[in-house]
Amino acid sequence: MKTLPTLGADAVIHLSRQGGVAAIHALTRPRSIEFAQCDIEQRSRICDVLQGCLPYAEQPSGRGDQRFYEIEVHYRTGEQDDRMVMKVPEDQAPGDLVHLWDKGEVL
């Protein structure tokens, strides 16, 4: 199973909903969350949400008309930029992830 890297203040999370029979841009509603704009508590809660998504991200997603949440995590490792991509099937997505995507905040 993947592990979540250590995310510092330079991390950026991109969330979107993808897939389905009809690719309707309005339904993707991409959202970006910059850790530099979050306090330590918010960062910790976002990391908890991402950690909770890891088991679902291992499963195949986006088949047929299935929608999924795509999570791109951009971060730095030492002097190098890196990224991690997770795809979580919509029907298995934790409620906290859906809320983060919808509202841009954690509960």
N, C-alpha and C positions, 0 to 999 in steps of 0.2 A: 504494500500500500504506500502511496505517496505520503510524504510528510510536509507539513507547512514550514517554509523557511522562516527564519527570524526576520521580522518586518520592522524596519526603522521608520523614522519620520519622512524619509524620502520615498516610501512605498506609495503606489497608486493602484487602486482596484477599479477595474472596468467590469460592470455587470450589464448583461443584456439577456433578453429572452429570444430564443431562436427557434427555427423549425416550423413544422406545421405544413399543411397542404398549400396554403396561400402565404407567400412571403409578404406580409404587410408591415412596412417599416414602422408605422405607428404603434404596432404591438410589441416591437422589440424594446422600445423605450430605453435606449442605452443610458447608463449612469456611471459617472466617474466619482470616486471618493479618494481624495488626497489625504494621506495620513498627516501631512504637515498642517492641515486645517482642523485636525481632531485632537482632543486632549488624550492623555494616557488611558483614562477609563474607557473612552469611546474606542480607541485602538484595540484595547484588550478585548472588548466585547465583539468587535468586528472579527478579530482573530479567532475568537471562540466560535463564531458563526462559520467562518471558513474551515476551521478544524472539523466542525460537525458535518461539513459537506464532503470531506475526503472519502468516506466509504461509498457514497453515492456516485462520486466522480469516476470510480473504477468500472462502473457498469456501462455498457453501450448505451448511447442516447442518440436521439435525432433520426430514428428509423421511421419511414413512412410519414405519417402525419403527427408524430410525437413531437411536442415542444420540449425544449430544455433551456436551462439557464446556463449561459456561458460566463465564466468568471476568469478574468485575466488579472493576474497579480504581477505587477511590475515592481521590482526591488533591486537593491544593490548588494552584491557579495564582494566585499573588499572594494576594489576599484572597478569592478565589472558590473554592468547592467545585466539583469537576468529577468526571466519571466516564467510564470507557471500558468497553465491553462487547465481549468476544470470544466467539465460539462455535467450538469446535474439534471436528470430527467424531471420535467415539471411535476409529474404525478408523484414523485418521491421527494421533492424539494422540502427541506425543513421550513417551517413557517417563518423562522427568523430570517432566512435567506430571502424569501418572498417579500417580507416587510422591508428588508434592506434595499432590495431592488426597487420596490414600489415607492418608498418614502425617503430613501437615502439616509436612513438612521436605524439604529438598533433599538430594540425594546429595552 
